[in-house]
Amino acid sequence: MIAKISLSKINGTHVAPASKSSMQRACAAALLHNGTTIIHNAGISNDDKAAQNIIQQLGAIITTKGKYLEITSNGFGKKSLSENKLINCGESGLSIRMFSPIAALSSSTIHIEGSGSLLTRPMNFFDEIFPQLGIQIKSVDGKLPLQVKGPMQAKDITIDGSLSSQFLTGLLFAFGEAATEQVIITVNNLKSKPYIDLTINVMNHFGYKIENQNHETFSILPKDNLENKTIEYTVEGDWSSASFLLVAAAIAGNISLSGLDMNSTQADKAIMEALNLSGASIKIGENKIEVSKSTLSAFEFDATDCPDLFPPLAALASYCNGTSIIKGTHRLAAKESDRAKTLQDVFGKMGIEINLEDDEMKIIGGTILEAEVSSHHDHRIAMASAVAGLGAVGSITINEAEAINKSYPKFYEDLKKLGAEVEID
């Protein structure tokens, strides 16, 4: 797919799409719950679909009923399945890291595959940690495909949290299910702490008991018995996807966005801080955020705990007067692309200079010029390029534009509804 974005003025109201971070965690909890789960505001992204496919492959039944999903499961604890299972995580980094420990609860052999960029992303964590928990594991030099066989033995353990918090999310779910007495996970150098807060919030909703001590130790207690009870869960709006719309408004018009929780634990809520630092015009009302075009100034922002904000922040910084500095580039190497270098390449083609120094990205604001760029099959690069193109001198043509389907399938459609000049081929 090719998307062409031209100079636009956007205006209107919109509801934020569902959070895939929240949706995927809810799917994991629904699989583990012995009973029925009702999920409201379910997501439709490729990553959401990957999570739904996985839990179905592991025995859950999903039925669409009007505006909600009904998921029934017999639970997924230390039991042997009728046969060896294969689960495919698509390109979802969260799914592979969350469902691998969950799959290892079973005494059956489970094969775990993925596709696209997920095939090159490091999974050495499992090779190191799983044997300590009584799990048999095979990988291809720390990469997919994986083969795991439990049952996992929940016990006190120390892990490294510097690569991704998603590994810890998976262990918390698995430990929460397996624990028959208190067990403690000690974490060194944990990154993206807000995502762990989201994990714990979802788990608490499903009866799990997690005590967090300064994001350094996590005490897991035996969960409440909610067997055969119906649990309802509403997926919150997605700050990650919304960040692109909010930045679009700051550089090209006015948007009133609803469906976002200002008290959310999602890490990407920090986009509000960055917008404030840039001098964007922001009004926060009851269940809505209004952002309008204004003169923007260079800003400094630490994105270590919210690395997914780098792409929209690059678009924002391109329209700021001066040089903006975004810290935390070491978090970008193991994404769908090497995002620091990809942003440097893509925005360079659009006339914006990006320098990478130590752990910082320095973006010199200027004029977005007509260009043809590649998404590098990275959904956030595609969206950042489109947002940057809203104020371009000429058009921005994005190849492999379908990459957005991973997280925000209706992104171009929503931009058009807000008045953007978008052509899809």
Salt bridges, closest charged atoms under 4 A:
ASP47 OD2 - LYS20 NZ 3.10
ASP47 OD2 - LYS406 NZ 2.65
GLU70 OE1 - LYS65 NZ 3.36
GLU177 OE1 - LYS223 NZ 2.95
ASP197 OD1 - HIS215 NE2 2.81
ASP224 OD1 - LYS209 NZ 3.11
GLU232 OE1 - HIS40 NE2 2.81
ASP308 OD1 - LYS335 NZ 3.32
ASP308 OD1 - ARG339 NH1 3.15
ASP308 OD2 - ARG380 NH2 3.36
GLU336 OE2 - ARG121 NH1 3.88
GLU336 OE1 - ARG339 NH2 2.77
GLU336 OE2 - HIS379 NE2 3.25
GLU336 OE2 - LYS406 NZ 2.93
ASP345 OD1 - LYS349 NZ 2.66
ASP345 OD2 - HIS376 NE2 3.31
GLU357 OE1 - LYS362 NZ 3.00
ASP359 OD1 - HIS330 ND1 2.90
ASP378 OD2 - ARG339 NE 2.81
GLU413 OE2 - LYS417 NZ 3.37
ASP414 OD2 - HIS14 NE2 2.99
